[in-house]
Amino acid sequence: MRLHPDEPPIDVDLVARLLASQHPAFTHLPLRAFDSPGTTNTIFRLGDELLVRLPRRASGVDELHKSFAWLPRLAPRLSVQLPVPVARGEPGEGYPWPWSIAPWIEGANVAVEHVLDPRQAAQDLASFLHELHAIDASAGPRAADLGMRSASLQFADAEVRASIDALPEDLDRDAIRAVWDAALELPGWNRAPVWSHGDLGPDNILWKDGRLVAVIDYGALAVGDPACDLMIGWSQLRGSGRDAFREALEADDPLWLRGRAYALAQAVIYIPYYLHTRPRGVAVARRMLDAVMADERGER
C-alpha cells in the first residue's frame, strides 16, 4: 500500500531486477515482500538472514546515508543489535534513489505489557539510552542544523500546532494544546548535545524472549536533546514500568516532561497524517496520546 503521495511503485519484480543488475551474488536467495510497520521504507526479505530496504520517498534517503555513515561506528558501543548495512544499491530500473541490503534481525514489535516484565523492559530501554547518550557525539550530525525535532521542542512547534488542529474531533484539542504550550516553557537541554535515536517508538524496537535485542530505523538519528528518546516511556511503558524507566535514567523534571512532550508531538503528528492508511499505527499513536494526557491528569 502506498502511504505517501510522492511514493513510487515498489514490488518484488523491481527488487529482483535491481539485485540482478547490481548485486547478482544475492540473486540465488529467495525474495519476498514483508509487511513492515514502518512508514519510511519498503522492506523485502532476502533469504533467511538478509533484507532489502528501499526508501518510499526522497526523505528516506537520509536514513540510508546515516546507516552507512554512522551505524558501523555506533554498533560496537551498544549492547543491542543494529541493522548495519552490508551492501549499497544505486538508483536503477526506474527506481530513483539509493537502497540497501542489511541483516535480518530476529525479534518482534510487541506491546511491553503483553509479554514482558515491565520493569525489566524499562531497565533494558534505559540501558540502551545510557549507552547511546554516552557515545562521543562531537562529530555527529547536529539536529539543529538538520531542522529535526530532536534539536528542541521549539523546532517541532509549527508542525505540532498544525497537527493538533487536524486531529479527529473526538480528541480534546484544547487540552492537548495546553499540555504542549506548557512544555514549551520548560528549561531546555543546557549541556552538550548527545546522540539521539530520534524516533524511538514501538515499531523500531525488537524484543525476543522478554528482552530488548535490537533498535532499528535510524532515519532521525542526530545529535541533540536526549529527551526526544524518552517518548518511549509513554508509548511502551505504563505504571511501575514507566516509574522504573525514569528511575533508571535518573531523569529530572525538565528532562522527563520534555520527553512526555516529544511523545505528544509524535502522536499528534502521526494521527492525522496516517488516519486513513495506517489504522494499526494510528491506534498505537492514540494510546500514546491517551497515556500523555492521563499522566497530565495525574492518573496511573
N, C-alpha and C positions, 0 to 999 in steps of 0.2 A: 504494500500500500504506500502510495506517495503521501508524505507528511508535509512537504513544503512546496509552494507554487513554483519554485525555481529548481526543483529536483529532476534530474534526467532519468530516463528509464534504465534500470539496472536489473539484470536477471542472470541466471546460471549460464546461459549461452554467451553472454557478454564476457563474464568472468573466465569461462573456458577459453575464449578467443584471446583474451589478454594474457592468460597463462601460457598458451601455446606460442604466442609471438614474443613474449618477454622472459618467461621462466619455464621453459619446456621441461626442466628437470622435475617439476612438480606435477606434470600432466598425468602421470600414472596413478595419482591419488584420486579417490572418489570425491566428487564435488557436489555439495548440496546446499540449498538455502537454509538459513537459520533465522527463526523468528526472534530477533533480539529486542529487548525492551528499550534499547537506546534510540535516540532520535537524530543523532549526528551522522552515523554511518550505517551502511547496509553490510551485514555480516554473512559470510558463507563458510561452512565447514569444509576443510580440505584434509581429507583423511581423518585419522583419529587424534592427531596431535597438533594440527595447524588450523588457522582460519585466514580468510581473506577479508580485509576491511576496505571498503570503498566509501569515501565521503558522499553524503547525499546532496551537499551543496558546497559552494565555494568556501564558506566559513569553516567547514570541517577540515580543510587543508591545513589550517593552523595546528590542529591536533596532530596530524600526521607529521608535520615538521618537528613539533615538540617531542613526539615519541622517538624520533631518530636522534634528536639533539640531546635530550635530557634523560630519558628513561635508562639508557645504559649507565649513566653516571649516578642516578638515584638508586637503582635497583640493588647494588651491593651494600647500600647503607640501610636497607629496610628489611624487616623480618618477614614481610608478606611478599607474595609473588606480584610482579608487574608484567604487563604484556610487551616486553621489549621486542621490537620487530626484528625479523630475521631476513627480510628481503623487501626491496622497494620496487614498485611498479610506476611506470610513467603513463601520461595520457596516451590513448590509442583506441582503435576500434570504435571511434565515435564517442568514447568516454573522455571528458575534458580535464580530469585532474589526476594528480598522483594518487597512488593507492599502496597498500602494504600487505605483507604476509607476516603473521605473528603467531606465537604459540597459543594453542587452545588450553585454557586453564580450567580444570575440573572444579566445579563449585556451583552454588545456587544462589540466586537472589531470593531471599525469603524474609518474611516479617519476623523480627527477632523474638517477639513474644510468643510465636507459634512453636518454635522448635529449639530455642536456646535458653540457657540460663542468662537472664538479662544482665546480671552483674558481671558475669564472665564476658559477655558481649561488650559491655561498657569498658571493661578493662582492655580487651583486645583493640577496640577502636581508639581508646586513649593512648595505648602503647604505640600504635601506628602513627598517631599525630605527634606524639612526643618525638619519635624518630624523625619524621618528616620535617618538623619545625626546627629540629636541631642541626640539620644539614646546612653547611655553608651556602648562603644564598647570595653572596656578594656579586656573582657574575650572572645571576638568573634574570629572566625577563621580568621587568617591573610591571605590575598590574596597572599602575597609574599611567605608564607610557602606552599600554595596550588598550586603555579605556575599559578595563574589566572591573566587574562588580567587586572583586576581592580587594581592590585598592582601598575602598572605603564605602560606607553606606551611601554617602552623598553621590558616588558615581552611579548608583542604581536608582536615584530618586525619580528622575523623569519617567523611566520605564516602569517603575513600581506604581507611580501615581496613575499613569495611563492604563495600566493593567487592572488596578483596583476599580477604575471607572467602568471597565469592560467585564467585570465579574458577573456571574449569574445573579439574578435579583434575590434569590433565597439567601444569599450571604449578606451579612451586615457590613456594608461597605464603610459606613461612618465609623464603626468600632474598629475595623481593620485599619482604616486611615489614621485613627487616633493612636494606635499602637505604633504605627510607622513614624508618625510625627514625633512621638516621644523618643523613639530610638535615635532619631537624627540629632537629638540634643545630648546624647551620651558622649563622654570623652572618647576620642579615637585612640587608635594604637599609637603610642608615643615612643616605642622602641624600634630597633632596626627591623625592617620588614623581613618576613620569613617565607619559606616555601609554603604555598597553599595549593591543595588539590583543586579547590575552587568549585567543584560540583560533586561533593561527597554525599550523594543520595543513594537510596536503596538499590537502584539499578546498576550502580558502579561498585558494589561491594559483593564479594563472593564468600559464602560460608560453606564449610564442609565438616561434618561430624561435630557440629556445635561450635566451631572455631572459625575465626577470620583467616582466610587463606590468600586472598588477593584483593587488590584495589585496582580498578581498571578505568579506562576512558579519561585521558589527561588533557582534553581539549581546553580546559580552563586553568591549567597549571600556570602559576605565576608567582611572583614574589610580592607579598602584600600583607594584609591583615589576617592573622590566624583565626579570627572569629568566624570567617567565612566557612571554615571546615567544621565548626561546631553545630551547623544546621542539622547534622545527623542526629543530634540529641532529641530533636522533635519529629524527625521522620521515622526513626527506628527504635527509639527508646521511650519507655514510659515509667512513671513512678520511681521505684527503687533503682531501676536501671539508669534512668536519667540522673538521679542523685549520685550514683556511683561514678558515672561518666564525669560529672562536674568535679567530684572529689578527686578523681584520678588526674584530672587536668589541672587541678588547683586554680580554677578559673575564678577571678574576682568578678564583682557585679558588672562593671562595664563590658568586660570581655564576654561574659555569659549572655548578657542582654543584647549585645551586638550579634552574637551567634543566633539568638532567637529571632532577631530582625532579619538576618540573612535567610533563615528558614521561611519567614513570612514572605520575603521577596521572591524566593524560589517558587513558592506555592502560587502566589498571585500572578506571577508572570506565566507559569505553566498552564494554569487552568483555562483562561480564555483562548490561548493560542491553540491548544490541543483538544478543545472541548468536543469537537465532532470527529476527531481522528484517532485519539488515544484514550479510550474510556478507562482502561485499567490505570494508566498513568495519572489521569485526572482524579480518579478515586484516591490514589496514593497522595496526590498533592492536596486534596481536600482534607484527608486525615491529618496531614502535617499542619495545615492551616488551622484545623479544629484544635490540634494539640497546642499550638501557639496561643490561640485565643482562650482556651481553658486555663493555660498557665497564667495568662494575664489576669484572669478572674480568680486566681488562687486555687483552682481545682486540681486535683491529682489526676 
